[in-house]
Amino acid sequence: MEYLLKNARVFVDGALHLADVFIRDGRIISISQGLEAPASAVSIDLHNAAVFPGFVDVHVHLREPGFSYKETIRTGTLAAARGGFAHVCPMPNLNPVPDSREHLEEQLEIIRRDAVVHVHPYGAITRGEKGETLADLEAMAPDTAGFSDDGRGVQSPELMRSAMAEAKRLDKIIAAHCEDNALLRGGYIHDGAYAREHGHRGICSESEWGQIARDLELAAETGVKYHVCHVSTKESVQVIREAKARGVDVTCEVGPHYLVYCDEDLQEDGRFKMNPPLRSREDRSALIQGVQDGTIDMIATDHAPHSAEEKGRGLEKSAMGVVGLETSFAACYTHLVRPGIISLEKLVDLMHGAPKRRFGFGTELAEGQPADLTVFDLDAKYTVDPETFQTMGRATPFAGAELAGMCRLTMVGGEIVWEDLA
C-alpha cells in the first residue's frame, strides 16, 4: 500500500516543518515539500496538521487475559491508536499473571491476534504478584518490556534485591510500583485537606517515597536499570533527583492527571480515584518542576479501565484506576505546552524520545523507517466525552474538559489504525 500525506507539518529535529510524506510497503520513503503521488498511492490532505512519531506509553493496563469485561487487547490498542500511540507496555496484573513462559504465552497469543499497535508486555516480578517468590524472569525476558508487580509494591527488600540482581543479569528493567502496605491504613485518596474535610481515609505520601528511597539504595547496590512508575509526591521527585545526581541508573514517569489536577479538584466520584491518588497543589508543582528539569523522564498514562459498576461507587468504594490513552497528548498539550510550561519538543520527548531511549521501543520519524506515526490537529478544540472512547473504560477526570489537539490519523507499519479526517 502507498500513501502520500500532503500539506503536513512534520516534526523533525525538534520542530514542525512543512512537508509531504510518502509511504510505501510500510516504510517512510520520502519527507519533502512538493512530492507528487504515483497513481497507485492514496493521497491524504492533512491541511497543515502536525505529524509526530507514534507515541510510546510504557504503563498501561489492557486487562486481557482474565478481565475482558474491563478491556480487551483489541479495545485497549484501538484506544492507544486514537491517542496517537504506536507502542504500549501492558502491566501483568492479569489472570493468569504472566509469571512464567507458559502464562506469558497466553497473553502474547492474544496480542498477536488482536492488537492494532505494537504491544510489549511486562512480566511479573513475583509469582502471582504475591510478593513471596521470584517469577521465572529468565524464561520471560526475551519477550517482555521488563518486570513489574504493578498494582502492588514488593514489600520485602531481600526479594526486591534478588529481583534486581536477576534483572541486571538479564539486562532488563525493573519497573516498580512503590507502595509500603504498612503505611496505607485503609486509605484511598491523598491524606490532605480534602480527605480531612470530607471524612475520607488518606494515603500518606511516605507510603510512596519511602519505598522509592529503599529501592534506590538497592538499585545503586545491584546496578539494575530501575524505573519508578507513576510518581506523585514532591518527596519522590526529590529522592529520584538526588539518586540521579549520585549516578543511580534510574528513570521515572508521571501521568497526565497528576500534572493537571490535585486533591483540591476532587469530587465525590470514582473518576477521580486512582493509585497513587491525586496529591496536593504543592506536589503537583514539584511534579511539573521535575518534568521541566528532567528529573521526570517520561509521560505514561497508567491507563486502567474498569466497568461502570466498579467505578460508580463513589470515592470510597470505587475501584482504583482511570483511563488515559485517548486524552494524554491533548491534556499535556493543552495544560503544559500552550501555557508555555514546556515546549512542544519537550512533550514529544516525554511521549516518544525518552521512553524509546530507556525501553528501546519507538520509531523515528525519518526516511527509511517504519511508518509508525500520528497526526494531530493542534488547533482543534473539543470537549472530552467518554461515551465516544474506543476503550471500554469511561472513568476519567478529564470528562467534560475542553482540550486542544485532536488525533486525526495514526499509522502503524504503514497501515491506518485510526482515522478521523472529517
HUGIFEN-V237935 format. One record per run of one state. SS is the DSSP state (2 for helix, 1 for strand, 0 for the rest). FROM is the first residue (numbers start at 1). TO is the last residue. If there is no record, write none. Layout:
# HUGIFEN-V237935
SS;FROM;TO / SS;FROM;TO
This chain:
# HUGIFEN-V237935
0;1;1 / 1;2;12 / 0;13;14 / 1;15;24 / 0;25;26 / 1;27;32 / 0;33;41 / 1;42;45 / 0;46;49 / 1;50;53 / 0;54;54 / 1;55;61 / 0;62;72 / 2;73;82 / 0;83;84 / 1;85;90 / 0;91;100 / 2;101;114 / 0;115;117 / 1;118;119 / 0;120;122 / 1;123;123 / 0;124;125 / 1;126;126 / 2;127;129 / 0;130;133 / 1;134;134 / 0;135;136 / 2;137;143 / 0;144;146 / 1;147;147 / 0;148;156 / 2;157;170 / 0;171;172 / 1;173;176 / 0;177;180 / 2;181;183 / 0;184;188 / 1;189;190 / 0;191;192 / 2;193;198 / 0;199;201 / 1;202;203 / 0;204;205 / 2;206;222 / 0;223;224 / 1;225;228 / 0;229;233 / 2;234;245 / 0;246;249 / 1;250;254 / 0;255;255 / 2;256;260 / 0;261;262 / 2;263;265 / 0;266;269 / 2;270;272 / 0;273;280 / 2;281;293 / 0;294;297 / 1;298;299 / 0;300;302 / 1;303;304 / 0;305;307 / 2;308;311 / 0;312;313 / 2;314;317 / 0;318;327 / 2;328;337 / 0;338;343 / 2;344;359 / 0;360;369 / 1;370;370 / 0;371;372 / 1;373;383 / 0;384;385 / 2;386;388 / 0;389;401 / 1;402;412 / 0;413;414 / 1;415;419 / 0;420;422
